[in-house]
Amino acid sequence: MKDRRELNLLAEAGVILQRMADGGVLCTGVDREGAQNLLTLGWGQIGRSYHGNPMFSIAVAPPRYSWRFLEDVPEFVIAVPDDALRDAVHFCGTRSGRDFDDKFAAAGLTPVPSVHVRAPSVLECPINVECHIYARVAPPHELLTPEHRLSPLEEQHTIYFAEVLGTYGWED
Ligand SMILES: Cc1cc2nc3c(=O)[nH]c(=O)nc-3n(C[C@H](O)[C@H](O)[C@H](O)COP(=O)(O)O)c2cc1C
């Protein structure tokens, strides 16, 4: 496997938020049995600070297959794609892991062990952000858009607040 290079999350924040707005980033999760899944996310915030660590918050709707992974093991990795991964990111944002034995393989992506969390990193992504959830906010809440709030309450996004335990790139 390639060697990791530690990155400063706040220095990469512009790139990550831009990618969220343009195609989305990937978010991986794992359950207690070790099964893995991932989905595409466009909603997220980066900030500081939780016990000195940066923070990442995401919003995932309960109908997503990935939701139950986040509820089971309170960890995720935000894997930030580049332009070469646009098709894979679109796939992960339009197809459900419920319909595949291995959504990573179906998307042409490779899960690899992370440093701090059980949720996997993605080998093909140039930036992986390892996150540990410390709080969740269930609806009703006012944090998402009016359009989101038109959905039935049980389908409205859960908002997860996480501390960032490590941000990594790959050595050339
Ligand atoms: C660009 C883009 C952004 C998305 N952002 C979110 C998001 O922030 N939260 C969410 O719950 N779903 C979001 N989705 C939808 C999920 O990625 C999609 O429903 C996915 O198929 C769920 O996969 P899963 O069932 O394997 O978890 C987004 C989809 C796309 C294409």
The ligand as an ORCA input file, in Angstrom:
! r2SCAN-3c Opt
* xyz 0 1
  C     -24.028     15.136     -5.579
  C     -24.792     14.339     -4.562
  C     -24.843     14.785     -3.235
  C     -25.551     14.056     -2.265
  N     -25.562     14.499     -0.963
  C     -26.197     13.768      0.004
  C     -26.152     14.201      1.373
  O     -25.510     15.199      1.739
  N     -26.823     13.440      2.289
  C     -27.521     12.297      1.947
  O     -28.109     11.648      2.824
  N     -27.561     11.867      0.643
  C     -26.904     12.567     -0.326
  N     -26.922     12.145     -1.635
  C     -27.670     10.931     -1.982
  C     -26.936      9.628     -1.687
  O     -25.568      9.695     -2.058
  C     -27.614      8.482     -2.487
  O     -28.959      8.343     -2.051
  C     -26.880      7.161     -2.411
  O     -27.333      6.313     -3.448
  C     -27.055      6.441     -1.071
  O     -26.310      5.255     -1.113
  P     -26.515      4.094     -0.026
  O     -27.982      3.677     -0.080
  O     -25.593      2.992     -0.479
  O     -26.140      4.662      1.301
  C     -26.230     12.857     -2.617
  C     -26.171     12.407     -3.948
  C     -25.461     13.130     -4.916
  C     -25.413     12.627     -6.340
*
